[in-house]
């Protein structure tokens, strides 16, 4: 396949790996046309990746209006669909996704930040500190290190690559 245009609700599968598209750019076109959205970050694809029986939530740079609280994702997906064991913290941790994160916490094993600790927690008032407080430092992964994850006995195992 040279090009695959994802659509909301589409799943791409290869072996035991799957990528479920929960939101795509086309979902937000009406909001851009009406002027409700004017930030390109709201065009990020939002996906749930599954492998080895584990789910990883990938929101890209999506902002709060897109996926949290009154955003459409919390309204159209059931709580069981919004279960994951690992998540990328949206938009470098700058966004506040309290409603969505509350759904994740019971099963969440790790959070991946697309920023350093200093940039994520030290300089912003978004989700970063709340997630750190909830999970603890041992379960947060910052961009100034390289991590490898494996699944053993049904749990993620994190290794820091030196």
DSSP file (Angstrom, degrees, kcal/mol; ACC not computed):
  #  RESIDUE AA STRUCTURE BP1 BP2  ACC     N-H-->O    O-->H-N    N-H-->O    O-->H-N    TCO  KAPPA ALPHA  PHI   PSI    X-CA   Y-CA   Z-CA
    1    1 A X              0   0    0      0, 0.0     3,-0.1     0, 0.0     0, 0.0   0.000 360.0 360.0 360.0 121.4    0.0    0.0    0.0
    2    2 A X        +     0   0    0      1,-0.3     2,-0.3     0, 0.0     0, 0.0   0.804 360.0  11.0 -81.7 -31.0    1.5    3.3   -1.0
    3    3 A X        -     0   0    0      2,-0.0     2,-0.4     0, 0.0    -1,-0.3  -0.983  59.3-174.2-151.4 134.4   -1.0    5.4    0.7
    4    4 A X        -     0   0    0     -2,-0.3     2,-0.8    -3,-0.1     0, 0.0  -0.961  13.9-152.9-132.5 115.3   -3.8    4.7    3.2
    5    5 A X        -     0   0    0     -2,-0.4     2,-0.1     1,-0.0    -2,-0.0  -0.777  20.2-143.6 -89.5 111.5   -6.2    7.4    4.2
    6    6 A X        -     0   0    0     -2,-0.8     2,-0.3     4,-0.0     5,-0.0  -0.427  14.3-163.8 -76.2 150.5   -7.4    6.6    7.7
    7    7 A X    >   -     0   0    0     -2,-0.1     3,-2.4    17,-0.1    14,-0.2  -0.927  37.5 -80.2-127.7 154.3  -11.0    7.4    8.7
    8    8 A X  T 3  S+     0   0    0     -2,-0.3    14,-0.2     1,-0.3     3,-0.1  -0.303 119.4  19.2 -53.2 128.2  -12.5    7.6   12.2
    9    9 A X  T 3  S+     0   0    0     12,-3.5    -1,-0.3     1,-0.3     2,-0.2   0.355  92.7 134.6  91.0  -5.2  -13.3    4.0   13.4
   10   10 A X    <   -     0   0    0     -3,-2.4    11,-3.2    11,-0.3     2,-0.4  -0.524  38.7-158.3 -79.5 143.2  -10.9    2.4   11.0
   11   11 A X  E     -A   20   0A   0      9,-0.2     2,-0.5    -2,-0.2     9,-0.2  -0.988   4.9-162.0-123.3 132.4   -8.5   -0.4   12.2
   12   12 A X  E     -A   19   0A   0      7,-2.3     7,-2.5    -2,-0.4     2,-0.4  -0.957  17.1-170.5-110.2 128.6   -5.3   -1.4   10.5
   13   13 A X  E     +A   18   0A   0     -2,-0.5     2,-0.3     5,-0.2     5,-0.2  -0.955  20.3 170.1-127.2 139.9   -4.0   -4.8   11.5
   14   14 A X  E >  S-A   17   0A   0      3,-2.8     3,-2.0    -2,-0.4     2,-0.2  -0.876  70.9 -47.7-144.1 110.2   -0.7   -6.7   10.9
   15   15 A X  T 3  S-     0   0    0     -2,-0.3    -1,-0.0     1,-0.3    36,-0.0  -0.467 123.3 -21.1  63.0-128.8   -0.2   -9.9   12.9
   16   16 A X  T 3  S+     0   0    0     -2,-0.2     2,-0.4    -3,-0.1    37,-0.4   0.306 121.0  96.3 -94.9  10.5   -0.9   -9.1   16.6
   17   17 A X  E <   +A   14   0A   0     -3,-2.0    -3,-2.8    34,-0.2     2,-0.3  -0.823  49.2 171.5 -98.7 135.4   -0.4   -5.4   16.0
   18   18 A X  E     -AB  13  50A   0     32,-2.3    32,-2.7    -2,-0.4     2,-0.5  -0.995  22.5-156.2-142.2 152.5   -3.4   -3.1   15.3
   19   19 A X  E     -AB  12  49A   0     -7,-2.5    -7,-2.3    -2,-0.3     2,-0.6  -0.968  11.5-163.2-128.5 112.1   -3.9    0.6   15.1
   20   20 A X  E     -AB  11  48A   0     28,-2.5    28,-2.2    -2,-0.5     2,-0.8  -0.870  14.1-141.3-100.4 119.0   -7.5    1.9   15.7
   21   21 A X  E     + B   0  47A   0    -11,-3.2   -12,-3.5    -2,-0.6   -11,-0.3  -0.713  24.8 173.3 -84.8 109.0   -8.1    5.4   14.5
   22   22 A X  E    S+     0   0A   0     24,-2.5     2,-0.3    -2,-0.8    25,-0.2   0.735  70.6   7.4 -87.8 -26.2  -10.3    7.1   17.1
   23   23 A X  E     - B   0  46A   0     23,-1.6    23,-2.4   -16,-0.1    -1,-0.3  -0.974  65.9-177.2-154.7 142.3  -10.2   10.5   15.5
   24   24 A X    >>  -     0   0    0     -2,-0.3     3,-1.6    21,-0.2     4,-0.5  -0.835  46.4 -92.0-133.4 173.2   -8.8   11.8   12.2
   25   25 A X  H >> S+     0   0    0     -2,-0.3     3,-1.5     1,-0.3     4,-0.5   0.854 120.0  63.8 -55.9 -37.2   -8.6   15.3   10.6
   26   26 A X  H >4 S+     0   0    0      1,-0.3     3,-0.7     2,-0.2     4,-0.4   0.768  91.0  66.4 -63.3 -23.7  -11.9   14.8    8.8
   27   27 A X  H <4 S+     0   0    0     -3,-1.6    -1,-0.3     1,-0.2     4,-0.2   0.801 106.2  41.7 -65.2 -27.3  -13.7   14.7   12.2
   28   28 A X  H <X S+     0   0    0     -3,-1.5     4,-2.0    -4,-0.5     3,-0.3   0.427  83.0  98.9-103.0   0.7  -12.8   18.3   12.9
   29   29 A X  H <X S+     0   0    0     -3,-0.7     4,-2.8    -4,-0.5     5,-0.2   0.920  83.0  52.0 -55.8 -47.1  -13.4   19.8    9.4
   30   30 A X  H  > S+     0   0    0     -4,-0.4     4,-1.9     1,-0.2     6,-0.2   0.881 109.5  50.5 -58.8 -35.8  -16.9   21.2   10.4
   31   31 A X  H  >>S+     0   0    0     -3,-0.3     6,-1.9    -4,-0.2     5,-1.2   0.845 111.8  47.3 -71.6 -32.7  -15.4   22.9   13.5
   32   32 A X  H ><5S+     0   0    0     -4,-2.0     3,-0.7     4,-0.2    -2,-0.2   0.914 111.6  50.5 -70.5 -43.0  -12.7   24.5   11.4
   33   33 A X  H 3<5S+     0   0    0     -4,-2.8    -2,-0.2     1,-0.2    -1,-0.2   0.852 111.7  47.7 -63.9 -34.2  -15.1   25.6    8.7
   34   34 A X  H 3<5S-     0   0    0     -4,-1.9    -1,-0.2    -5,-0.2    -2,-0.2   0.622 114.2-117.6 -81.4 -12.3  -17.4   27.2   11.4
   35   35 A X  T <<5S+     0   0    0     -3,-0.7    -3,-0.2    -4,-0.6    -4,-0.1   0.430  83.3 119.5  90.0  -1.3  -14.4   28.9   13.1
   36   36 A X  S   <S+     0   0    0     -5,-1.2     2,-0.4    -6,-0.2    -4,-0.2   0.899  78.0  40.1 -63.7 -39.9  -14.9   27.0   16.3
   37   37 A X        +     0   0    0     -6,-1.9    -2,-0.2    -9,-0.2    -1,-0.1  -0.906  55.2 159.7-108.1 137.3  -11.3   25.5   15.9
   38   38 A X        +     0   0    0     -2,-0.4     2,-0.5     1,-0.0    -1,-0.1   0.178  49.9  94.7-136.3  16.9   -8.5   27.6   14.6
   39   39 A X    >   -     0   0    0      1,-0.1     3,-1.8    24,-0.0    24,-0.1  -0.949  63.2-148.0-116.3 123.0   -5.5   25.6   15.9
   40   40 A X  G >  S+     0   0    0     -2,-0.5     3,-2.2     1,-0.3     4,-0.1   0.700  91.4  78.0 -63.2 -19.1   -3.9   23.0   13.6
   41   41 A X  G >  S+     0   0    0      1,-0.3     3,-1.5     2,-0.2    -1,-0.3   0.790  82.1  67.5 -60.8 -25.1   -3.1   20.8   16.7
   42   42 A X  G <  S+     0   0    0     -3,-1.8    -1,-0.3     1,-0.3    -2,-0.2   0.472  86.9  69.6 -73.8   0.6   -6.7   19.7   16.6
   43   43 A X  G <  S+     0   0    0     -3,-2.2    -1,-0.3    -4,-0.1   -18,-0.2   0.429  70.8 123.6 -95.4   0.8   -6.0   17.9   13.3
   44   44 A X    <   -     0   0    0     -3,-1.5     2,-0.3    -4,-0.1    19,-0.1  -0.319  67.3-117.5 -60.9 139.4   -3.8   15.3   14.9
   45   45 A X        -     0   0    0    -21,-0.1     2,-0.5    17,-0.0   -21,-0.2  -0.588  25.5-149.1 -71.6 141.2   -4.9   11.7   14.4
   46   46 A X  E     +B   23   0A   0    -23,-2.4   -24,-2.5    -2,-0.3   -23,-1.6  -0.973  24.1 175.5-116.4 124.6   -5.8   10.0   17.7
   47   47 A X  E     -BC  21  58A   0     11,-2.6    11,-3.2    -2,-0.5     2,-0.5  -0.889  32.8-144.7-131.6 156.6   -5.1    6.3   17.8
   48   48 A X  E     -BC  20  57A   0    -28,-2.2   -28,-2.5    -2,-0.3     2,-0.4  -0.977  24.8-160.0-117.5 113.7   -5.2    3.3   20.1
   49   49 A X  E     -BC  19  56A   0      7,-3.1     7,-3.1    -2,-0.5     2,-0.4  -0.768   6.5-167.3 -94.3 137.5   -2.3    0.9   19.3
   50   50 A X  E     +BC  18  55A   0    -32,-2.7   -32,-2.3    -2,-0.4     2,-0.3  -0.992  17.7 150.3-128.2 132.5   -2.6   -2.7   20.5
   51   51 A X  E >   + C   0  54A   0      3,-2.1     3,-2.7    -2,-0.4   -34,-0.2  -0.966  68.8   7.5-155.6 147.6    0.1   -5.3   20.6
   52   52 A X  T 3  S-     0   0    0     -2,-0.3     3,-0.1     1,-0.3   -35,-0.1   0.804 130.1 -61.3  50.5  31.9    0.8   -8.3   22.8
   53   53 A X  T 3  S+     0   0    0    -37,-0.4     2,-0.3     1,-0.3    -1,-0.3   0.547 113.4 117.0  76.3   6.9   -2.6   -7.7   24.3
   54   54 A X  E <   -C   51   0A   0     -3,-2.7    -3,-2.1   101,-0.0     2,-0.4  -0.831  54.9-141.3-110.2 147.0   -1.6   -4.2   25.6
   55   55 A X  E     -C   50   0A   0     -2,-0.3    30,-2.3    -5,-0.2    31,-1.6  -0.891  11.2-169.1-112.1 138.7   -3.1   -0.9   24.5
   56   56 A X  E     -Cd  49  86A   0     -7,-3.1    -7,-3.1    -2,-0.4     2,-0.5  -0.989  15.2-143.6-126.4 121.4   -1.2    2.3   24.0
   57   57 A X  E     -Cd  48  87A   0     29,-2.6    31,-2.7    -2,-0.4     2,-0.5  -0.741  15.5-172.9 -88.3 127.0   -3.2    5.6   23.6
   58   58 A X  E     +C   47   0A   0    -11,-3.2   -11,-2.6    -2,-0.5    31,-0.1  -0.869  15.0 164.8-123.8  94.7   -1.6    8.0   21.0
   59   59 A X    >   -     0   0    0     -2,-0.5     3,-1.9    29,-0.4    -1,-0.1   0.496  26.1-158.9 -90.0  -2.5   -3.3   11.4   20.9
   60   60 A X  T 3   -     0   0    0      1,-0.2    31,-1.9   -13,-0.1    -1,-0.3  -0.400  65.9 -31.3  59.7-134.4   -0.6   13.3   19.1
   61   61 A X  T 3  S+     0   0    0     29,-0.2    -1,-0.2   -20,-0.2   -18,-0.1   0.186  91.2 150.9-101.3  15.2   -0.9   17.1   19.7
   62   62 A X    <   -     0   0    0     -3,-1.9   -20,-0.2   -17,-0.2     2,-0.2  -0.121  38.0-134.0 -52.4 142.2   -4.7   17.0   20.1
   63   63 A X    >>  -     0   0    0    -24,-0.1     4,-1.4     1,-0.1     3,-1.2  -0.459  24.9 -95.5 -97.5 170.7   -6.0   19.6   22.4
   64   64 A X  H 3> S+     0   0    0      1,-0.3     4,-2.5     2,-0.2     7,-0.3   0.853 119.6  57.4 -54.3 -43.5   -8.6   19.4   25.1
   65   65 A X  H 34 S+     0   0    0      1,-0.2     7,-0.4     2,-0.2    -1,-0.3   0.799 106.8  51.7 -62.3 -27.4  -11.5   20.5   23.0
   66   66 A X  H <4 S+     0   0    0     -3,-1.2     7,-1.1     5,-0.2     6,-0.4   0.923 130.0   4.4 -76.4 -44.4  -10.9   17.6   20.7
   67   67 A X  H  < S+     0   0    0     -4,-1.4     7,-0.3     4,-0.2     2,-0.2   0.574 110.5  71.7-124.4  -9.5  -10.7   14.7   23.0
   68   68 A X  S >< S-     0   0    0     -4,-2.5     3,-3.9    -5,-0.3     2,-0.2  -0.693  96.5 -20.3-112.9 162.9  -11.5   15.6   26.6
   69   69 A X  T 3  S+     0   0    0      1,-0.3    -4,-0.1    -2,-0.2    28,-0.0  -0.206 139.1   4.8  52.2-108.8  -14.5   16.7   28.6
   70   70 A X  T 3  S+     0   0    0     -2,-0.2    -1,-0.3     4,-0.1    -5,-0.1   0.460 104.3 118.0 -86.5  -1.9  -17.1   17.9   26.1
   71   71 A X  S X> S-     0   0    0     -3,-3.9     4,-0.7    -7,-0.3     3,-0.6  -0.283  80.6-108.6 -62.1 154.7  -14.8   16.9   23.2
   72   72 A X  H >> S+     0   0    0     -7,-0.4     4,-2.1    -6,-0.4     3,-0.6   0.783 109.8  64.9 -64.7 -29.0  -16.3   14.2   21.0
   73   73 A X  H 3> S+     0   0    0     -7,-1.1     4,-2.0     1,-0.3    -1,-0.2   0.922 101.9  47.9 -62.9 -43.3  -14.1   11.3   22.0
   74   74 A X  H <4 S+     0   0    0     -3,-0.6    -1,-0.3    -7,-0.3    -2,-0.2   0.707 116.5  47.5 -68.3 -17.2  -15.3   11.2   25.6
   75   75 A X  H << S+     0   0    0     -4,-0.7    -2,-0.2    -3,-0.6    -1,-0.2   0.753 117.5  36.0 -93.9 -27.3  -18.8   11.4   24.3
   76   76 A X  H  < S+     0   0    0     -4,-2.1     2,-0.4    -3,-0.1    -2,-0.2   0.687 104.5  70.4-103.4 -18.7  -18.7    8.7   21.5
   77   77 A X  S  < S-     0   0    0     -4,-2.0     5,-0.0    -5,-0.3    -1,-0.0  -0.829  78.3-124.5-104.7 138.5  -16.4    6.0   23.0
   78   78 A X    >>  -     0   0    0     -2,-0.4     4,-1.4     1,-0.1     3,-0.6  -0.279  27.4-109.3 -71.0 160.6  -17.4    3.8   25.9
   79   79 A X  T 34 S+     0   0    0      1,-0.2    -1,-0.1     2,-0.2     3,-0.1   0.855 120.3  57.7 -58.7 -34.9  -15.2    3.6   29.0
   80   80 A X  T >4 S+     0   0    0      1,-0.2     3,-0.8     2,-0.2    -1,-0.2   0.818 104.5  51.3 -68.5 -29.1  -14.2    0.1   28.0
   81   81 A X  T <4 S+     0   0    0     -3,-0.6    -1,-0.2     1,-0.2    -2,-0.2   0.810 104.6  58.8 -72.6 -29.6  -12.8    1.4   24.7
   82   82 A X  T 3< S+     0   0    0     -4,-1.4     2,-0.4    -3,-0.1    -1,-0.2   0.016  78.9 117.6 -92.3  28.7  -10.9    4.1   26.6
   83   83 A X    <   +     0   0    0     -3,-0.8     2,-0.3    23,-0.1    21,-0.1  -0.807  35.9 157.0 -92.2 134.4   -8.9    1.5   28.6
   84   84 A X        -     0   0    0     -2,-0.4    23,-0.2    20,-0.3   -28,-0.2  -0.983  42.2-148.4-151.7 162.5   -5.1    1.5   28.0
   85   85 A X  S    S+     0   0    0    -30,-2.3    24,-3.4    -2,-0.3    25,-1.6   0.583  89.0  25.4-105.6 -16.3   -1.9    0.5   29.8
   86   86 A X  E     -de  56 110A   0    -31,-1.6   -29,-2.6    23,-0.2     2,-0.3  -0.993  67.1-173.9-145.1 147.6    0.3    3.2   28.3
   87   87 A X  E     -de  57 111A   0     23,-1.5    25,-3.2    -2,-0.3     2,-0.5  -0.998  26.0-128.3-143.0 148.3   -0.4    6.6   26.9
   88   88 A X  E     - e   0 112A   0    -31,-2.7     2,-0.7    -2,-0.3   -29,-0.4  -0.797  37.0-121.1 -83.6 134.5    1.4    9.4   25.2
   89   89 A X    >   -     0   0    0     23,-3.1     3,-0.7    -2,-0.5    25,-0.5  -0.716  39.4-110.0 -80.2 119.1    0.7   12.6   27.1
   90   90 A X  G > >S-     0   0    0     -2,-0.7     3,-1.9     1,-0.2     5,-0.9  -0.111  84.8  -3.7 -56.7 139.5   -0.9   14.9   24.6
   91   91 A X  G > 5S-     0   0    0    -31,-1.9     3,-2.1     1,-0.3    -1,-0.2   0.860 129.7 -53.7  48.0  52.2    0.9   17.9   23.2
   92   92 A X  G < 5S-     0   0    0     -3,-0.7    -1,-0.3     1,-0.3    -2,-0.2   0.668  99.9 -64.8  62.7  18.2    4.0   17.6   25.3
   93   93 A X  G < 5S+     0   0    0     -3,-1.9    35,-1.5    -4,-0.4    34,-0.7   0.505 110.2 117.9  85.4   4.4    1.9   17.6   28.5
   94   94 A X  T < 5 +     0   0    0     -3,-2.1     2,-0.2    -4,-0.3    31,-0.2   0.747  55.5  80.4 -77.0 -22.8    0.6   21.1   28.0
   95   95 A X  S   <S-     0   0    0     -5,-0.9    32,-1.6    31,-0.2     2,-0.8  -0.562  76.7-130.9 -89.0 148.9   -3.0   20.1   27.6
   96   96 A X        +     0   0    0     30,-0.2     3,-0.2    -2,-0.2   -28,-0.1  -0.869  31.8 166.9 -99.2 110.4   -5.3   19.4   30.5
   97   97 A X     >  +     0   0    0     -2,-0.8     4,-2.8     1,-0.2     5,-0.3  -0.366  15.2 148.3-117.5  50.9   -7.1   16.1   29.8
   98   98 A X  H  >  +     0   0    0      1,-0.2     4,-2.0     2,-0.2    -1,-0.2   0.880  69.6  48.5 -59.3 -44.9   -8.6   15.4   33.2
   99   99 A X  H  > S+     0   0    0      1,-0.2     4,-1.0     2,-0.2    -1,-0.2   0.942 116.4  42.7 -62.6 -48.1  -11.7   13.6   32.1
  100  100 A X  H >> S+     0   0    0      1,-0.2     4,-1.2     2,-0.2     3,-0.6   0.918 112.9  52.0 -65.7 -44.6   -9.9   11.3   29.7
  101  101 A X  H 3X S+     0   0    0     -4,-2.8     4,-2.3     1,-0.3     3,-0.2   0.852 102.0  60.1 -64.0 -33.9   -7.0   10.6   32.1
  102  102 A X  H 3< S+     0   0    0     -4,-2.0     4,-0.5    -5,-0.3    -1,-0.3   0.852 104.0  51.6 -60.9 -33.0   -9.4    9.6   34.8
  103  103 A X  H << S+     0   0    0     -4,-1.0    -1,-0.2    -3,-0.6    -2,-0.2   0.822 113.3  45.3 -70.4 -31.3  -10.7    6.9   32.5
  104  104 A X  H >X S+     0   0    0     -4,-1.2     3,-1.7    -3,-0.2     4,-1.2   0.842  91.5  81.0 -80.6 -35.6   -7.1    5.6   31.9
  105  105 A X  T 3< S+     0   0    0     -4,-2.3     3,-0.4     1,-0.3    -1,-0.2   0.770  80.6  62.5 -51.1 -40.3   -5.8    5.6   35.5
  106  106 A X  T 34 S+     0   0    0     -4,-0.5    -1,-0.3     1,-0.2    -2,-0.1   0.836 122.1  21.5 -58.6 -30.0   -7.2    2.3   36.8
  107  107 A X  T <4 S+     0   0    0     -3,-1.7    -1,-0.2    -4,-0.2     2,-0.2   0.440  92.3 124.6-114.0  -2.1   -5.2    0.3   34.1
  108  108 A X     <  +     0   0    0     -4,-1.2   -22,-0.2    -3,-0.4   -23,-0.2  -0.424  24.4 168.9 -70.6 126.9   -2.4    2.8   33.3
  109  109 A X        +     0   0    0    -24,-3.4     2,-0.3     1,-0.3   -23,-0.2   0.743  64.9  11.6-103.2 -34.6    1.1    1.4   33.7
  110  110 A X  E     -e   86   0A   0    -25,-1.6   -23,-1.5     2,-0.0     2,-0.4  -0.990  54.2-152.0-146.9 151.8    3.2    4.1   31.9
  111  111 A X  E     -ef  87 140A   0     28,-2.2    30,-2.8    -2,-0.3     2,-0.5  -0.992  14.3-151.7-123.4 134.8    3.0    7.6   30.5
  112  112 A X  E     -ef  88 141A   0    -25,-3.2   -23,-3.1    -2,-0.4     2,-0.4  -0.926   8.8-158.8-109.5 124.6    5.2    8.8   27.7
  113  113 A X        -     0   0    0     28,-3.3   -23,-0.1    -2,-0.5     4,-0.1  -0.847  16.1-149.0-103.4 137.2    6.1   12.5   27.5
  114  114 A X  S    S+     0   0    0    -25,-0.5     2,-0.3    -2,-0.4    28,-0.1  -0.118  83.1  51.7 -92.6  36.3    7.2   14.1   24.3
  115  115 A X  S    S-     0   0    0    -22,-0.0    28,-2.2     0, 0.0    29,-0.3  -0.959  93.8 -87.9-158.8 165.8    9.3   16.5   26.3
  116  116 A X     >  -     0   0    0     -2,-0.3     4,-2.7    26,-0.2     5,-0.3  -0.304  42.7-106.8 -74.3 167.0   11.9   16.5   29.1
  117  117 A X  H  >>S+     0   0    0      1,-0.2     4,-2.7     2,-0.2     5,-1.4   0.933 120.9  52.2 -57.9 -47.0   10.9   16.6   32.7
  118  118 A X  I  4>S+     0   0    0      1,-0.2     5,-0.6     3,-0.2    -1,-0.2   0.891 115.2  40.2 -60.2 -41.6   11.9   20.2   33.0
  119  119 A X  I  45S+     0   0    0      3,-0.2     4,-0.4     2,-0.1    -1,-0.2   0.878 121.5  41.9 -75.4 -38.3    9.9   21.3   30.0
  120  120 A X  I  <5S+     0   0    0     -4,-2.7     4,-0.4     3,-0.1     6,-0.3   0.957 133.1  14.3 -76.1 -51.8    6.8   19.1   30.8
  121  121 A X  I  <5S+     0   0    0     -4,-2.7    -3,-0.2    -5,-0.3     3,-0.2   0.854 126.0  52.3 -94.6 -40.1    6.4   19.5   34.6
  122  122 A X  I   <S+     0   0    0     -5,-1.4    -3,-0.2     1,-0.2    -4,-0.1   0.798 119.3  28.8 -70.5 -29.7    8.6   22.5   35.4
  123  123 A X  S   <S+     0   0    0     -5,-0.6     2,-0.3    -4,-0.4    -1,-0.2   0.446 109.5  60.6-116.3  -0.9    7.2   25.0   32.8
  124  124 A X        -     0   0    0     -4,-0.4     5,-0.2    -3,-0.2   -30,-0.1  -0.864  54.6-149.3-130.8 165.7    3.6   24.1   32.2
  125  125 A X        +     0   0    0     -2,-0.3   -31,-0.1   -31,-0.2    -4,-0.1  -0.004  67.9 102.5-116.2  25.9    0.3   23.8   34.0
  126  126 A X  S    S-     0   0    0     -6,-0.3     4,-0.5   -33,-0.2     3,-0.3   0.361  94.6 -55.4 -85.9-140.3   -1.2   21.1   31.9
  127  127 A X  S  > S+     0   0    0    -32,-1.6     4,-2.4   -34,-0.7     5,-0.3   0.673 108.5  89.1 -78.0 -19.2   -1.5   17.4   32.5
  128  128 A X  H  > S+     0   0    0    -35,-1.5     4,-2.3    -8,-0.2    -1,-0.2   0.875  89.8  41.2 -53.7 -51.6    2.1   16.6   33.2
  129  129 A X  H  > S+     0   0    0     -3,-0.3     4,-2.7    -9,-0.3    -1,-0.2   0.895 113.7  53.2 -67.1 -40.0    2.2   17.2   36.9
  130  130 A X  H  > S+     0   0    0     -4,-0.5     4,-1.9     2,-0.2    -1,-0.2   0.906 111.6  45.9 -62.3 -41.6   -1.1   15.5   37.6
  131  131 A X  H  X S+     0   0    0     -4,-2.4     4,-3.1     2,-0.2     5,-0.4   0.920 112.3  50.7 -68.0 -43.7    0.0   12.4   35.7
  132  132 A X  H  X S+     0   0    0     -4,-2.3     4,-2.4    -5,-0.3    -2,-0.2   0.918 110.9  49.4 -58.3 -44.5    3.3   12.4   37.5
  133  133 A X  H  < S+     0   0    0     -4,-2.7    -1,-0.2     1,-0.2    -2,-0.2   0.880 115.9  43.3 -61.8 -38.8    1.5   12.7   40.9
  134  134 A X  H  < S+     0   0    0     -4,-1.9    -2,-0.2    -5,-0.2    -1,-0.2   0.917 126.9  27.0 -75.3 -44.8   -0.8    9.9   40.0
  135  135 A X  H  < S-     0   0    0     -4,-3.1    -3,-0.2    -5,-0.1    -2,-0.2   0.798 101.4-129.0 -91.5 -30.7    1.7    7.4   38.5
  136  136 A X    ><  -     0   0    0     -4,-2.4     3,-1.7    -5,-0.4     4,-0.2   0.015  32.6 -77.8  89.7 155.1    4.9    8.3   40.2
  137  137 A X  G >  S+     0   0    0      1,-0.3     3,-1.6     2,-0.2    -1,-0.1   0.806 124.3  65.0 -60.7 -33.1    8.3    9.0   38.6
  138  138 A X  G 3  S+     0   0    0      1,-0.3    -1,-0.3    -3,-0.1    -2,-0.1   0.680 105.3  45.8 -65.9 -16.7    9.1    5.3   37.9
  139  139 A X  G <  S+     0   0    0     -3,-1.7   -28,-2.2    -7,-0.1     2,-0.4   0.271  96.2  88.1-110.4  10.4    6.1    5.1   35.5
  140  140 A X  E <   -f  111   0A   0     -3,-1.6     2,-0.5   -30,-0.2   -28,-0.2  -0.919  60.1-157.2-111.7 136.9    6.8    8.3   33.6
  141  141 A X  E     -f  112   0A   0    -30,-2.8   -28,-3.3    -2,-0.4     2,-0.2  -0.957   8.9-160.0-119.2 120.4    9.0    8.3   30.5
  142  142 A X    >   -     0   0    0     -2,-0.5     3,-1.4   -30,-0.2   -26,-0.2  -0.637  26.9-117.3-102.6 156.6   10.7   11.6   29.5
  143  143 A X  T 3  S+     0   0    0    -28,-2.2   -27,-0.2     1,-0.3    -1,-0.1   0.557 104.2  73.6 -73.0  -8.1   12.1   12.5   26.0
  144  144 A X  T 3  S+     0   0    0    -29,-0.3     2,-0.3     2,-0.0    -1,-0.3   0.400  98.7  52.5 -87.5   6.6   15.6   13.0   27.3
  145  145 A X  S <  S-     0   0    0     -3,-1.4     2,-0.5     2,-0.0    17,-0.1  -0.909  80.3-126.3-131.0 162.0   16.0    9.2   27.7
  146  146 A X  E     -G  161   0B   0     15,-0.7    15,-3.3    -2,-0.3     2,-0.3  -0.941  28.5-168.0-111.1 131.9   15.5    6.3   25.4
  147  147 A X  E     -G  160   0B   0     -2,-0.5     2,-0.4    13,-0.2    13,-0.2  -0.883  13.3-158.8-121.2 148.6   13.2    3.5   26.6
  148  148 A X  E     -G  159   0B   0     11,-2.6    11,-2.6    -2,-0.3     2,-0.4  -0.981  13.1-158.7-121.2 140.0   12.5    0.0   25.4
  149  149 A X  E     +G  158   0B   0     -2,-0.4     2,-0.3     9,-0.2     9,-0.2  -0.964  13.3 172.9-121.4 135.7    9.3   -1.8   26.4
  150  150 A X  E     -G  157   0B   0      7,-1.9     7,-3.0    -2,-0.4     2,-0.5  -0.878  30.0-122.3-127.6 165.4    8.5   -5.5   26.4
  151  151 A X  E     +G  156   0B   0     -2,-0.3     2,-0.4     5,-0.2     5,-0.2  -0.954  32.9 171.4-113.0 123.8    5.6   -7.4   27.7
  152  152 A X  E >   -G  155   0B   0      3,-2.9     3,-1.7    -2,-0.5    -2,-0.0  -0.996  69.3 -10.0-134.4 128.3    6.2  -10.1   30.3
  153  153 A X  T 3  S-     0   0    0     -2,-0.4    -1,-0.1     1,-0.3     3,-0.1   0.854 129.4 -55.2  52.6  38.5    3.6  -11.9   32.3
  154  154 A X  T 3  S+     0   0    0      1,-0.2     2,-0.3  -102,-0.1    -1,-0.3   0.556 119.4  99.4  77.6   8.3    0.9   -9.5   30.9
  155  155 A X  E <  S-G  152   0B   0     -3,-1.7    -3,-2.9  -101,-0.0     2,-0.2  -0.935  76.7-108.6-126.5 149.2    2.7   -6.4   32.1
  156  156 A X  E     -G  151   0B   0     -2,-0.3     2,-0.5    -5,-0.2    -5,-0.2  -0.540  27.9-157.2 -70.4 139.9    4.9   -3.8   30.4
  157  157 A X  E     -G  150   0B   0     -7,-3.0    -7,-1.9    -2,-0.2     2,-0.4  -0.990   8.8-151.0-119.2 124.6    8.5   -4.0   31.4
  158  158 A X  E     -G  149   0B   0     -2,-0.5     2,-0.4    -9,-0.2    -9,-0.2  -0.797  11.9-173.4-100.9 134.9   10.5   -0.8   30.9
  159  159 A X  E     -G  148   0B   0    -11,-2.6   -11,-2.6    -2,-0.4     2,-0.6  -0.995  19.1-139.1-123.9 131.4   14.2   -0.7   30.2
  160  160 A X  E     -G  147   0B   0     -2,-0.4     2,-0.6   -13,-0.2   -13,-0.2  -0.802  18.5-140.7 -87.9 125.8   16.2    2.6   30.0
  161  161 A X  E      G  146   0B   0    -15,-3.3   -15,-0.7    -2,-0.6    -2,-0.0  -0.779 360.0 360.0 -89.6 120.1   18.7    2.4   27.1
  162  162 A X              0   0    0     -2,-0.6    -1,-0.1   -17,-0.1   -15,-0.0   0.427 360.0 360.0 -91.8 360.0   22.0    4.0   28.1
